Amino acid sequence: CRSSSGKGKSHLVPNAISYNHVLHAYAQSNGGTKAVRTCEDILDRMLYRCKQVQDDRIQVRKTLLPPEPLVTTFNSAMNVWAKSKDSSSGMKAEQIFRKMERWNFDCVNNLVNKSYIGVKPTTRSLAIVVDAWANSKHEKTFERILAIFQHALDKVVDASTEVRYESGTSVIPLNTVFFNSVLNALANSDRGREAAEK
């Protein structure tokens, strides 16, 4: 596009929020497997484009950087899996969660362009993973939800005793949203009394 003065060029490009709206629309579409695959492709394409930017500051100033995925971008992609109720949705949501942790690790350790800052998973991110497992009705759902809960709790306890995580994973504060997701998942599991006692 030419600017109104006719001099120079203006650039109209999607930003991360534009991508978030598309992912959110897919999450609301009940599009099943096709929707989740499309969302994963969009997220992977965003990450790929960001990783392709060279760390040449002169070149970066001359071009527009591809938009960095936000925590909402990752959460929306996981949420599409959670809403799909696919039997593999818990595993797929966890894979996206790990992509988020990996992207943050790469940014913090300057393994990608320094203009990117990375994103840390939030309590909502973790709750979406639990919801995805709960909706999957996978045979290992009960065990996996308890393992996620215990791992998150152990990290909080370790953080209070000054244990540091070198892997780049972040300690996520646990709040009522996360506990309610765990309780709901256990309540809707097929374990009856065992789930009630947990």
C-alpha positions in Angstrom: 0.0 0.0 0.0 1.2 3.5 -0.7 0.8 6.1 2.0 -1.7 8.9 1.4 1.1 11.3 0.5 2.3 8.9 -2.2 5.8 8.7 -0.6 7.1 5.6 0.8 5.2 2.5 1.7 3.0 1.6 4.6 2.8 -2.0 5.7 -0.4 -3.7 6.7 0.4 -7.0 8.3 -1.3 -9.2 10.9 0.0 -9.1 14.4 -0.3 -11.7 17.2 -3.7 -10.6 18.1 -4.9 -11.1 14.5 -3.7 -14.7 14.8 -5.3 -15.1 18.2 -8.7 -14.1 16.8 -8.4 -16.8 14.1 -7.4 -19.5 16.6 -10.3 -18.4 18.9 -12.8 -18.7 16.0 -11.6 -22.2 15.3 -12.0 -23.1 19.0 -15.6 -21.9 18.9 -16.3 -23.6 15.5 -16.7 -27.2 16.7 -14.6 -28.0 13.6 -13.2 -31.3 15.1 -10.0 -32.7 13.9 -9.7 -30.4 10.9 -9.9 -27.3 13.2 -7.3 -28.6 15.6 -4.9 -29.5 12.8 -5.3 -26.1 11.2 -4.7 -24.3 14.5 -1.5 -26.3 15.2 -0.3 -25.5 11.7 -0.9 -21.8 12.3 1.0 -21.8 15.6 3.8 -23.9 14.1 4.0 -21.5 11.1 4.3 -18.5 13.5 7.1 -20.1 15.4 8.9 -21.2 12.3 8.8 -17.6 10.9 10.1 -16.2 14.1 12.9 -18.7 14.2 13.9 -17.8 10.6 14.7 -14.1 11.5 18.4 -13.6 11.6 19.9 -11.7 14.5 21.3 -9.0 12.3 20.1 -5.7 13.9 20.5 -3.7 10.7 18.4 -6.2 8.7 15.8 -6.4 11.4 15.3 -2.6 11.4 14.6 -2.6 7.6 12.0 -5.4 7.8 9.0 -6.1 10.0 9.5 -8.9 12.3 7.0 -11.8 12.1 4.6 -11.6 15.1 5.7 -13.6 18.2 3.0 -15.9 19.6 1.6 -14.7 22.9 0.5 -16.8 25.8 -3.0 -16.4 24.5 -1.9 -17.9 21.1 -0.6 -21.0 22.8 -3.7 -21.2 25.1 -6.1 -20.9 22.2 -4.3 -23.7 20.3 -4.5 -25.9 23.4 -8.2 -24.9 23.9 -9.1 -26.1 20.4 -7.8 -29.5 21.4 -9.7 -29.4 24.7 -13.0 -28.6 23.0 -12.4 -31.3 20.3 -12.9 -34.1 22.8 -10.6 -36.2 20.7 -9.1 -39.1 22.6 -5.6 -37.7 22.0 -6.5 -34.1 23.0 -4.7 -34.3 26.4 -1.5 -35.5 24.8 -1.7 -32.9 22.1 -2.4 -30.0 24.5 0.6 -31.1 26.5 2.8 -31.0 23.4 1.7 -27.4 22.7 2.4 -26.6 26.4 5.9 -27.9 25.9 6.3 -25.8 22.7 5.4 -22.8 24.7 8.1 -23.7 27.3 10.6 -24.4 24.6 9.9 -21.0 22.9 10.4 -19.2 26.2 13.6 -21.1 26.8 14.9 -20.2 23.3 14.1 -16.5 23.8 15.5 -16.3 27.3 18.7 -18.0 26.2 19.1 -15.9 23.0 18.7 -18.8 20.7 16.4 -16.8 18.5 16.3 -13.1 17.5 16.8 -10.9 20.6 13.7 -8.9 19.7 11.6 -11.8 20.8 11.0 -12.1 24.5 9.2 -15.4 24.9 6.1 -16.3 27.0 5.7 -18.2 30.2 2.8 -20.6 30.7 0.2 -19.3 33.1 -2.1 -21.0 35.5 -4.8 -20.9 32.8 -2.4 -22.7 30.4 -2.0 -25.5 32.9 -5.8 -25.6 33.5 -6.5 -26.0 29.8 -4.1 -29.0 29.6 -6.1 -30.6 32.5 -9.4 -29.8 30.7 -8.1 -31.3 27.5 -7.2 -34.5 29.3 -10.6 -34.5 31.1 -12.5 -34.1 27.8 -10.5 -36.8 26.0 -11.9 -39.7 28.0 -8.6 -41.4 27.4 -8.0 -44.5 29.5 -5.0 -42.8 31.2 -6.8 -39.6 32.0 -7.1 -40.2 35.7 -3.4 -41.0 36.2 -2.2 -38.2 33.9 -4.3 -35.5 35.7 -2.9 -36.6 39.0 0.6 -36.6 37.6 0.2 -33.1 36.2 -1.2 -31.9 39.5 1.6 -33.4 41.5 4.3 -32.1 39.2 2.9 -28.6 39.3 2.6 -28.8 43.1 6.2 -30.1 43.5 7.6 -27.3 41.4 5.8 -24.7 43.6 7.2 -26.4 46.7 10.7 -26.6 45.1 10.6 -22.9 44.2 9.9 -22.1 47.8 13.0 -24.0 48.9 15.2 -22.3 46.3 15.5 -25.3 43.9 16.1 -23.9 40.4 15.0 -25.5 37.1 17.7 -25.5 34.5 15.4 -26.8 31.7 13.7 -23.5 31.2 10.4 -24.6 32.6 8.7 -22.1 34.7 7.0 -22.4 38.1 3.3 -21.7 37.7 1.5 -20.3 40.7 -1.5 -22.5 41.4 -4.8 -20.8 42.0 -8.5 -21.7 42.3 -8.9 -22.0 38.5 -6.3 -24.8 38.3 -7.6 -26.6 41.4 -11.2 -26.4 40.1 -10.0 -27.8 36.7 -8.4 -30.8 38.5 -11.5 -31.3 40.7 -13.8 -31.2 37.7 -11.6 -33.6 35.8 -11.5 -36.1 38.7 -15.3 -35.7 39.2 -16.0 -36.5 35.6 -13.6 -39.4 35.4 -14.7 -43.1 35.4 -13.0 -43.8 38.7 -16.1 -43.3 41.0 -15.2 -43.6 44.7 -11.5 -43.4 44.0 -11.9 -40.1 42.2 -14.2 -38.8 45.0 -11.6 -39.7 47.6 -8.8 -38.0 45.6 
